[in-house]
Every structure is written in C-alpha cells, then in structure tokens.
Amino acid sequence: MKATRRLSITELLTAISLAGALIFAGCEGSEAKREVEETVKELSGAGLVDKGEKLKQQIRDLNAEDVRRIQEDLSRGVYEEE
C-alpha cells in the first residue's frame, strides 16, 4: 500500500509540474497569447478606457494650446478695451 501511495504522489507531482510548465511557458510570445490578451482587453473594456484617456489628453493639450495662444495675444495687446 505504501508503494502505491508513493507512486500516486509521484505521478501527481509530475503531472502538476508538467501542467505548470505548459501553462507558464506554453504560448509565451506567440500569436495565440497576443490574441488572447487583445480579447481580454476587448471584453473587459480596457480598450475603451485607453481610448477615453487618449481623448482626454488630446482635449487637455488643445486647451493648453488655446490658453497659451490667448496669453500671447494679451501680452501683444490684441484684446484691448474700446
């Protein structure tokens, strides 16, 4: 009975080690991994969040440019009172 128990524990450890190796190194850097990552991003909404953040940054950049342009115009006296 002890020999059978040792054999099954050894088989179990071998199976776990093999499964772990396949999981962690199976598709590293492959096209399949990239597709899975893209699908996860799409389903989780991370892509939309990234697009929203980019849009917010573009708006901030445009606002900063407008503020800079208005300040330059003020310093040149473009907006004088009549």
C-alpha positions in Angstrom: 0.0 0.0 0.0 2.8 2.4 0.8 4.4 1.7 -2.6 1.1 2.5 -4.4 0.7 5.7 -2.4 4.2 6.9 -3.2 3.7 6.1 -6.9 0.5 8.1 -7.0 2.1 11.1 -5.1 5.0 11.0 -7.6 2.6 10.8 -10.5 0.6 13.7 -9.1 3.7 15.9 -8.6 4.9 15.0 -12.1 1.5 16.0 -13.6 1.4 19.2 -11.7 4.9 20.1 -12.7 4.2 19.4 -16.4 0.9 21.3 -16.3 2.7 24.3 -14.7 5.4 24.3 -17.3 2.9 24.2 -20.1 0.8 26.9 -18.5 3.7 29.3 -17.8 5.7 28.7 -21.0 3.2 27.3 -23.4 2.3 30.3 -25.5 4.8 33.0 -24.3 5.4 35.4 -27.1 3.3 33.6 -29.6 0.5 34.9 -31.7 -2.1 33.0 -29.7 -1.0 34.8 -26.5 -1.4 38.2 -28.2 -4.8 37.3 -29.5 -5.9 36.2 -26.0 -4.6 39.4 -24.5 -6.5 41.5 -27.1 -9.7 39.5 -26.5 -9.4 40.0 -22.7 -8.8 43.8 -23.2 -11.8 44.0 -25.5 -14.1 42.1 -23.3 -13.1 43.9 -20.1 -13.4 47.3 -21.7 -9.8 48.2 -21.3 -9.6 49.3 -24.9 -12.4 51.8 -24.4 -10.8 53.1 -21.2 -7.5 53.6 -23.1 -9.3 55.4 -26.0 -11.1 57.6 -23.4 -7.8 58.5 -21.7 -6.2 59.4 -25.0 -9.2 61.6 -25.9 -8.9 63.4 -22.5 -5.2 64.0 -23.1 -5.9 65.4 -26.5 -8.5 67.8 -25.0 -6.1 68.9 -22.3 -3.4 69.5 -25.0 -5.8 71.6 -27.1 -6.9 73.6 -24.1 -3.3 74.3 -23.1 -2.6 75.4 -26.6 -5.6 77.8 -26.5 -4.6 79.2 -23.2 -1.0 79.8 -24.4 -2.3 81.5 -27.6 -4.6 83.8 -25.6 -1.9 84.7 -23.2 0.4 85.7 -26.1 -2.4 87.8 -27.7 -3.0 89.5 -24.3 0.7 90.3 -24.0 0.7 91.8 -27.5 -2.4 93.9 -26.7 -4.8 92.2 -29.1 -7.7 92.3 -26.7 -7.8 95.9 -25.7 -10.8 97.7 -24.4 -12.5 100.1 -26.7 
